[in-house]
Amino acid sequence: MQQAQARTRDDATAETVLHVDGLRKTYGEGDDAVTAVDGVSLDVSRGEVVGVLGPNGAGKTTTIKSILGLVVPTDGTVEIAGVNAHERPREVYRHVGAMLEGARNVYWRLTVRENLDYFAALAANPASRERQDRLLSQFGLTEKADDPVNDLSRGQKQKVSLACTLARGTDVVFLDEPTLGLDVEASLELRRELRRLAEEESITVVLSSHDMDVVEAVCDRVVILSNGSVIADDPVDDLVGVFETQAYRVEVAGALSDATRETLETRFDAADWTTRGDRTAFDVTLSGDASLYDVLDVLRNAGLTLSDVDSHDPDLEDVFLSVTEDAR
């Protein structure tokens, strides 16, 4: 998995562009009430890229729609660029761009360029022809610029929606599953563009995605939701580091005795045993003071010959599964 480069931020001087405090959304009343968002609070700095993750039903979509004012929250406050989002929504919309539910964000009867012009104008910040051309080129839409969106493929419509969201040049951009329907090349281009927007134009990006590669590659920080609440809010590198262990796939020649196998399972969590001919392979997970040399000592004392060792590094998907499992 592609790792995000280490990125640092001076929290003491960083400008908060998105402030969410005690956000709560409940549907229904009394015994039938269902709480979709339960006291979500977070601050996002200008130029920061934040990933919002969580299993289905965790409250991600309701949280984002409540922040945007598309759903009226039961309680809590939201400020974007210093403006109260629920008291002054028209003013806030000048600072926010969003792509929700993919290609449904654009007008299919307009051409690609007409959509770019229209959505940029909504933010009172018409996109320059240079900016338009760069976005069209980035998403492989240059030759489709004058075609109605309705004539495009599903993946191309997704690209148009992304381009229109980025064309507005707003302070904050919300993206829900932005790589859905994109080919590999376009997905990689999007990753580069999101980092460029954050680093060169100080645009804040809030990204919700099931594509862990994208989240880990572009996000500075990850917020994980479960049952409507925040269960983790950490820099990507720190979050992975919390769960960082040394994991190896070990293969030996010869048969293991029951005693040796029990020792490996007890001391090193050996698991996923497989046998092929005269070779036996297994996984070990090492933490604390344990090292691979300790495993090799056990094997050598048992008269076994090491055939192969492969290391496995933890990634954001491992962290996500572990955190959400612990929260259940």
VEXKE-803457 format. One record per residue: x, y, z of N, C-alpha, C, O in turn. Coordinates in steps of 0.02 Angstrom, whole numbers, plus 50000, padded with zeros to 5 digits. Atoms other than C-alpha are relative to their C-alpha. Example, Ala and Ser with C-alpha at 12.3 -4.5 7.8 and 13.67 -1.06 7.14 Angstrom:
500454994150000506154977550390500455006050000500975005950033
499584994149997506844994750357499615005550037499865011050045
This chain:
500424994050000500005000050000500445006250000500955006550034
499614993950004500625017349958499925003950064499365005550085
500024996449938501085026450116500015007549987500365009849942
499964992850004500755044950139500675002350027500914999750077
499384997349974502335054950159499855003650066499315006450075
500094996749936502585061750334499895007449989500285010849955
500164993050008501775078750345499915003050070499565000050112
500044996949934501945090550492499605006349996499555009549944
500424994149997500825104650549500115003250068500114999850119
499924996449938501095118050680499315001450028498995006350009
500674999449974499495115650780499895006550038499325008950045
500074993949961499845131150883499815006049956499495010749980
500124994350043499735142650732499524998449943499325002949906
500435001950056498645132750610499315003250008499035003450063
500664996850000497035141650563499464994649993499484990649947
500565004750003495465131650600499495002549949499225008049957
500474998050052494355132250446499344996350006498834998649981
500625003849987493085118950499499984998350074500434995050100
500095001349929492445118250678499334996850011498814999749996
500625003749986491155105250731500004998550075500494995750101
500035000849927490585104650913499344996750020498804999650011
500595003449973489385091950988499454998549950498864998849967
500505001250053488525087650824499604993750016499894988450031
500455005549983487025076450854499405000049954499125005349940
500605000650042485635070050742499604993850022499854988250020
500445005449978484165059750806499385000149956499085005349944
500615000850039482735053250700499474996850044499604991950079
500555002749961481045050050781500015002550072500445006450091
500074997849931480505052450961499874994150046499664988750024
500155005149950480355042551121500374993649990500964993649973
499695006650005480685023951117500214998349928500634994049917
499865001550070480725024250927500585004349972500765003749914
499474995450023482115037450918500634996149981500824991350015
499375002950023483675032750822500525005549995500415010549961
499474995050001485295042350849500514998149947500864993149954
499545001450055486305043050688500685003250012501195000449993
499374996549983487615055550749499965001950073499475004950096
500034999549928488065056150932500595003950028501085000950050
499504995749968489105070950991500675000449963501205000249995
499384999550039490365072350850500315007050006499965012049995
499634993749997491675085950877500674999149965501014994149974
499355000250032493185089850771500185006949973499745011049959
499734993950029494275104150709500474998149943500884993649951
499575001450057495105104250538500335006649979500005011749973
499614994050016496475116550491500005001349925499884996949885
499944998150071496675126050329500574996049968501134995649995
499505003850036497605115450202500104992950025500574989550003
499955006849974497325099250297499544995449961499004997449940
500415005150033496675083350214499824994850053500264991550081
500245004449948495605073050332499554994649970499094996149933
500425005650022494885055850298499494998350053499674997850112
500535002149954493225051050377499814992949982499564991549928
500105007050012493065032350394499504997050050499364999950102
500455003549955491855020150471499624994749962499534995349901
500405005350034490855004350434499335002749979499135008149999
500674998050021489165005350350499565001050061499554996850107
500434998449943487925013550468500345003550056500045004550109
499624996849947489285022250568499805007350010499965010250062
500204993049994488535039550535500415004749957500355010849965
499574995750041489785045950406499595004849957499705010849958
500384995950047488525051950277499575005250037499535010950016
500424995349961487355059750407500435005550030500225011350033
499564994849972488825068650488500195005149947500155011149959
499794995450053489425076050324499415004249977499485010349967
500584996250022487665081050270499775005050054499515010350037
500174995449946487365088950441500485005950000500275011650013
499504994650004488975098950424499825004749942499885010849948
500154996050059488435104750251499315003450003499165007649961
500674997149995486675109250308499484996549957498924998949952
500485003950039485855096250196499544996050045498984994250025
500405002949947485215088050355500035004750059500575006950078
500014995449943484655098950501500164996050063499784991550082
499815003849941485565092650656499535001450059499235006750063
500404999249940484655090050820500355004750049500025008450085
499614995849954486045098650916500705000849973500914997149929
499314998950020487795105450897500095006049955499605008849929
499844994250042488665119350802500524998149948500944993849958
499525000950054489625120050639500225006949975499795011149960
499744993950028490755134250583500494998349944500934994149952
499555000950057491605135050414500275006849981499895011549966
499664993750013492875148750382499735005550047499665011250027
500224995349950492245157050541499275001949997499045006350034
500714998450009490425157450484499584994350026499714988450011
500465005049974489035148350576499594997149942499205000649910
500295003150060488425135850446499244999750002498924999749950
500725000749995486655134650513499645006750007499055007249991
500304993349995486355153050548500095004049936499665008249920
499864996150061487135159850387500204995349943500764995649919
499835005150050487045145650260500215002849933500675000149902
499814997350065487125156550104500725002349999501085001349949
499314997649997488755164350160500494994150004501024994349974
499575005949994489475147350206500104996549934500644994149919
499955003750063489095139950035500525003049953500754999649907
499474997150041490335152149958500684997050017501154997449978
499355002749976491695143350057500044992549992500574989650006
500025007349999491175125150028499824997249932499374999649898
500175004050058491185113249882499914992850022500244990550068
500135006949979490525095449892499824995749940499474997949894
500205005050048490375079949787499734994150038500104990250068
500345005449965489095068049859499634995749949499334998349902
500365004750043488405052649773500215000749927499805000049881
499705000450067489555054249623499705004349947499625010449956
500174996350061488915059249452499335003550005499155007249959
500654996649993487225065149518500095007450017499595011050023
499874993049980488055081749562499975004949941499925010949953
499954995450058488085088849384499384999649957498964995149965
500584999750046486835093549249500184996349936500634998449899
499815004450055486855080049117499855003149931500155001049882
500174997250065486075090748978500495005549980500525007449921
499494995050016487465103848990500644996549978500754990649994
499365002850018489165101048913500465000050060500315002950112
499525000349945490675097349020500235007150019500255008850078
499754993349985491335115149004499465004550029499595008650072
500554996049973489625122849036499884998350074499735002750114
500055001849930489535113049198500555003250041500435005750096
499454996749964491255119549249499865007450010499965010050065
500164992949995490715137349213499455001250052499505005850093
500584999049956489075135449305500184999150074500025003450115
499875001349929489715127749466500545004650028500535006350087
499514995149977491215139349476499665006750014499845010150063
500364993749991490035154249458499585000050063499485005350093
500395000449939488985148049604500395002450060500105004950109
499584997949945490445151749717500265007149991500705009450027
499784993250015490635169149643500745000249986501095005050002
499295000650015492335163349584500094996349934500314990649932
499975003350066492265159649397500684997049987501205000249997
499375003450015493565147149345500325003049938499985004149887
499654997550059494885153949228500044994449948499994988549964
499945005150052495085145249061500614995550013500594989649998
499415004049984496815139649119499844994750052500054988950046
500195004849948496085131549275499544994549972499624988649987
500455004850032494705123349173500404995049958500304988949962
499625004450044495935116649046500434995150039500514989350019
499595004549959497045109649182499584994450029499804988650030
500445005149972495585100549263499774995149946499744989149957
500215004350055494975094049095500564995249980500444989349967
499435004250018496715087649054500144994850054500284989050038
499865004449944496965080249226499554993850000499784988350016
500485005549998495405069549211499854997049931499374993349922
500085002950066495595065449026499365002049966499064997949930
500644997750027494095075948975500075005449946499575008149923
499894994550047494885088248854499604999049936499295003749911
500355001250063494145080048701499244999650009498874999649960
500725000449985492445078948788499735006750025499155007050047
500194993749969492385097248842499345002749973498965005750011
500604997250030490985101848722499454994849990498964996149955
500515005250004489995085548739499525000650059499745002250114
500475000449944488405084448844500214994550048500424989150027
499805005049950488755075249006499604993649992499844988150007
500445005850009487295063748966500294994849952500124988949955
499715004550050488325056248823500624996450024500914992449988
499375002849974489785051348934499884993550037499324991950056
500045006249962490165034849018499935001750075500015007550095
500084999049928489875032449205500645002850031500615007450071
499374997649972491715034749245500155007249980500415011050020
499894993250023491805050549139499555004950037499755010550051
500454995749961490285057749229500275001350070500225006850096
499694999249934491165054749394500575005049996500655009150041
499454995350009492675064149328499745007249993500035011850020
500294993450009491575078849274499785002850068499895008650083
500234997849934490815079549448500585002250044500545007350078
499404998049962492545080049527500285006649975500455011050015
499734993950030493145093449407499585006050020499865011350035
500454994449982491615104349444500095001950073500075007950090
499904998549929491895102849631500655003750011500675008550050
499354996849991493725107649617500045006749964500455011049983
499984993750039493375121649491499785006050040499955011750023
500274994349961492515132149623500535003550041500435009350060
499474996849962494115135549718499795002150069499995007550092
500254998349933493255135249888500524998550054501034995450041
499545001249943494085134950060500004992750021500524989950040
500085006949977493415117550101499654996049946499174998349915
500305004550049493005102949987499844993450035500274990350066
500225006549975491995087650042499944995349941499604996849892
500025004950053492225072249935499784993250028500104990550073
500265006549979491205056249956500154994949946499884995449891
499805005250048491985041149869500225003049933499945001249881
499824996450062492885052149741500314995549946500294997349888
499665004250050493815037749656499534994749971499744990749929
500475005050025492255027449623499905000949925499715006349902
500094999750072492205023349438500605002749962500595002849901
499404997450033493925030749402500484994349982500534989450018
499485004850016495265021049311500615001450042500645006550077
499414999549957496955018549393500375006549989500575009950037
499634993950016497795033049303499645006250027499965010650056
500384994249975496395045349346500015000250076500035005750105
499985000249927496405039549527500665002650026500685006250076
499344997549979498275042849541500055007549988500355011050029
500004992850014498045059949461499605003750053499805009250074
500404996849948496685063949587500395000650065500365005750099
499594999849939497845059449731500495005849997500575009650045
499514994650007499165071349664499665006850003499935011550033
500354993650000497885085149636499765001950070499805007850089
500234998549932497185083849812500595002450044500515007150083
499424997749962498935085249887500225006949977500435011050018
499814993450026499315099949773499535005450026499765010850046
500484995149975497715108849823500135001750073500095007550093
499864998849929498145106650007500655003850011500675008550050
499334997349987499985111049996500135006749965500485010949992
499864993950038499975124749863499445005250005499585011250001
500554995249997498245132549879499665000250068499175003950078
500265000249931497895128750064499264998450003498915001050046
500705002249999496225120850022499934994050047500344989450046
500145005449953495505109650157499574994849966499084996449934
500375005550031494885092550100499764995250054500164992850095
500285005249957493715081150197499774994449954499344995349912
500065005550048493725064250113499704993950034499954991550084
500305006249976492575049450143500084994749945499864995849888
499875005050051493085033550054500104993150031500334992550088
499845006849980493165014650067500664997749970500894992249984
499365001650031494775015049965500565002050047500775007850048
499504998549950496085013750101500655002449969501015006350000
499394997650033497505016249977499975007549990500475011050002
500084992850013496825033449932500045003850066500395008950070
500004996649936496525038350113500705000450029500925005750052
499335000149972498255033050168500495004249959500975006949986
499544996350044499085041350018499925007550006500415011149999
500104992850005498295058550031499835003450066499925009450073
500254996849939497645061350208500565001450051501024997450060
499564998449944498585070150347499754996550063500154994550107
500325002249938497365063650476499394995849984499094996549931
500585004350010495995050750495499545000450061499764999850118
500515000249948494375051850594499584993849987499304993049932
500395006250007493515035050623499385000550042499405002050102
500654999849966491665034450667499744992950010499864988449969
500355006349988490705020050744499395001650043499445004950095
500634998749964488885020550801499895007450012499635009450064
500144992849996488825039250768500495004050040500415010150047
499524996549957490305043550879500714999349972500864994649936
499305000250019492145047450849500374995250047500384996250107
499635004849959493195032650909500755000649989501144997750026
499284998750012494865038350836500075006449959499685007649913
499864993850036495565054950776500755001450007500975004450056
499274999849995497425054250739500315001149932500014999649881
499624999950063498735058050607500074992949973500124988250011
499965006650031498855043750483500604996150026500534990350046
499395003549980500645039450529499964997850073500184992350090
500055001849929500275039750717499514994350010499634989850050
500515005249992498725029050698500264993249979500154988250013
499705006250021499655015850600500534997850050500604991950065
499475001649953501095016950723499754996850065500114992750094
500285002949939499965012650870499944992449994500034988750042
500115007150011499634995750792500594996749966500564990949945
499445002750037501334993450717500334994350039500544995050096
499665005849973502054976350751500434997149945500394999249887
499605003650050503294965050664499654993449985499564989150028
500355006050020502384951750566500394996549945500644999749899
499595003850047503244937850470499634993649979499244990750017
500205006650024502804922850363500644995849999501114997349962
499405004149991504054909250411499884993249970499354990249979
500045006850028504394893150316500614996150021501174998550018
499455004249978505434878850382499974993249964499444991149940
499975006850029506004862050314499984995150058500334995850107
500075005049948505494847050416499355000750038499025005950034
500635000149962504044842450528500105002950069500625001750101
499974997149934503684852150687499674995350050499144992550037
500305004049947503374842750847499435004050031499395010150023
500564996549967501804846850947500265005050051499985010450060
499724995549949502894854551083500275006449968500175011849995
499734994150033503774866250961499445004449974499475010549980
500574996250025502144871450881499665003750056499475009550048
500334996849942501384875051052500425005950025500155011150043
499564994549979502914885651098499935006049955499885011749978
500084994550048502754895950939499335003550007499285009650001
500674997049993500894898550964499945004050064499635009250065
500054996749936501084903351146500425006450004500185011550027
499544994449993502584914951133499945005249944500065011149955
499974995550058502364922450958499345000349960499335002849904
500664999950034500514920250914500034996849931499724999249884
499955003450065500974908350773499314997549978498934994850018
500665001850026499474905050660500054998849925500584999549895
500065001250072498894900950484500524995049976500914996349931
499525005250016499874884850475499834996749933499244995249920
500105003750063500094876650304500594995349990501154996750009
499485005050013501054861150251499994998349926499474997049896
499925001750071501724857850077500624995649993501194997949998
499435004750003502774842350055500344999650068500014998350119
499645000249937504134842750187500105006950031500505007750077
499934993149975503944861450218499375002250037498815000550018
500544997349960502874870050349500075007650005500625010150018
499994992749997502414888550346499495002450052498984999250064
500454997249949501604899550479500155007550007500685009849988
499924992849987501344917850527500175001050074499914997550117
499864998049931502094925750683499935007550005500105011249959
500074992949987501694942650758500415001750062500284999050116
499534998549947503054950350865499895007150026499815011849987
500064993449970502864964750986500395000050066500614994750089
499634999649938503704970951143500724998349991501055000949945
499295001950002505394962951175500144994349952500724992749939
499905005850044505114948251058500295002249933500135007649908
499704998550065506134947850898500014993749957499894988249981
499965005650045506334936850746500554995250022500504989150010
499455004349977507954930350822499754995050053500004989350056
500285004549950506944922850966499644994249966499674988549989
500355005250038505874913450839500514995149971500424989049973
499485004250031507434907150750500344995650051500534989950036
499705004149947508154901150915499584993950015499834988450025
500455005649987506624890450946500054994849944500074988849957
499965004650057506734883050771500674996350000500684990349987
499345003250000508604879650786500054994850055500334989450045
499985004849945508404871250955499584993849986499694988550014
500435005750018507064860250878500304996149941499994991349917
499685003450055508274855050740499695001349933499744997249887
500344998350062507294863750602500425004849959500795008949987
499624995750046508034872350449499545005449971499015003849945
500404994550027507384889550399500055000149924500604999949896
500014999950074506834889950215499875007049973500175009149923
500184993450027506084907250194499675004250055499355001550100
500334995349954505514922850289499785006149959500185009049922
500274994050031504394936850224499705004450054499355002050098
500294995449951503944952450323499365003149972499295003949912
500634996850019502224960550322499935006450041499935006250103
500084993649965501994979050364499255001450010498855000049966
500694998249989500364985050443499815005949956500245009949937
500234994350039499304997250343499365002750031499125000150082
500584996749971497805008450373499404995450003498984996050048
500575004649998496574994650331500034995550062499524994250093
499935004049940497284983950471499785004150061499435001550105
500184995749944497094998650591499255001050003498945000450057
500714998850003495325002350534499604994050026499144994850066
500365006149979494744984450558500094998850074499624996750108
499875001149930495564983350728499625004950043499315002950093
500334994849960494864999850793499254998950001498934999250054
500725000750003493094996850733499774993650034499224993350062
500185006349966493104978950798500005001150076499564998650111
499964998749929493634985150970499425004350025499245003950083
500534995449981492234998150969499324996750003498844999750028
500655003550002490844985350946499804997750070499264994750078
